[in-house]
Amino acid sequence: MKKGLLTAFYCLAHFSCWVNAQTGMSGELKTEYILHSSYIRPEDSVKTDSKSDFKRVDLSFNIPLSIKKNEDGKVKSWSLLANGSYAKMSHRNYETQLFPDQMLNAQVGLQHLRPLGRKWNMMMTASVGVYTDLENVDFDDVLGQGGVLFIKNFNPNLALGLGPVLTTAFGVPMIMPWIYFDWKTGNKIKFNINFPEGMEAGYQFTDKFALKAVVGLNGMTIERNKDGKSVLLGYQQITAGLRPEVKINESVSLKLTGGTALLRSFNENERKIKSIFKMKKGEDPRFSSTFYVAVALRWNLP
């Protein structure tokens, strides 16, 4: 998944807070580490002695700019979105360097939430950012994206959202689906899908402790010059594991995740819409499964 798109999806983690008219800044600081694992050659799917790891720190903010309530108590808001993600990889036993040592994705944008009748809400986001390997930063590293999500609240325990996301990551605008599903039984069992970010299912043991099973889809994108052409190198990862969440106080919570990096891969495309649909000649470069761990601190100021 493109990291720029995930900036927009991050705000859904705070959707219930917005519906309840949260007026303060919210944010999350997250660090993650994937141990060294073997590089699998795409031409013959052989696991080699070459190995790479992955370390990343991610900082996201949602800053309210304007919040109003209508006569029914529904919230209409504007907020500023900001996200920065820096990753570093170390490589062993490669004859030639195949992958970048570092990647930076940083973007800023706007989010707008407004009610559409009694049960519907609409969320819109638009952002622009820099996606680079830090070797040669120029205007080609600037990409934009945006999305519209229509969310229906069937009842206090069930919400479903669907809408399009527009991205210019391939040089011309393209549309991707945005899907959101949130269900809970009272205050104990909770289930959430936020595609293409991931899904989670958990149990709230107490007001301060919850345990969740999670699957995460994440990644980063960098622009670089190859043979005089601007190309995009995309990194994708799929992780799965258990996540205990501890509520430190009314504003701060801590999340610890341990599990497996099921898939890590790279793909390279020209910045043309046809590159999305062309048939691949072989598999993408990828890595074997290995251990994954992450720590995140989230805050919601009143």
Buried (B, 14 or more C-beta within 10 A) or exposed (E): BBBBBBBBBBBBBBBEBBBEBBEEBBBBBBBBBBEBBBBBBBEEEEEEEBBBBBBBEBBBBBBBEEBEEEEEEBBBBBBBBBBBBBBBBEBEEBEEEEBBEBBBBBBBBBBBBBBEEEEBBBBBBBBBBBBBBBEEBEEBBBBBBBBBBBBBBEEEBBBBBBBEBBBBBBBEEBEBEBBBBBBBEEEEEBBBBBBBBBBBBBEBEEEEEBEBBBBBBBBBBBBBEEEEEBBBBBBBBBBBBEBBBEBEEEEEBEBBBEBBBBBBBBBEBBBEEEBEEEEEEEBBBBBBBBBBBBBBBBBBBE
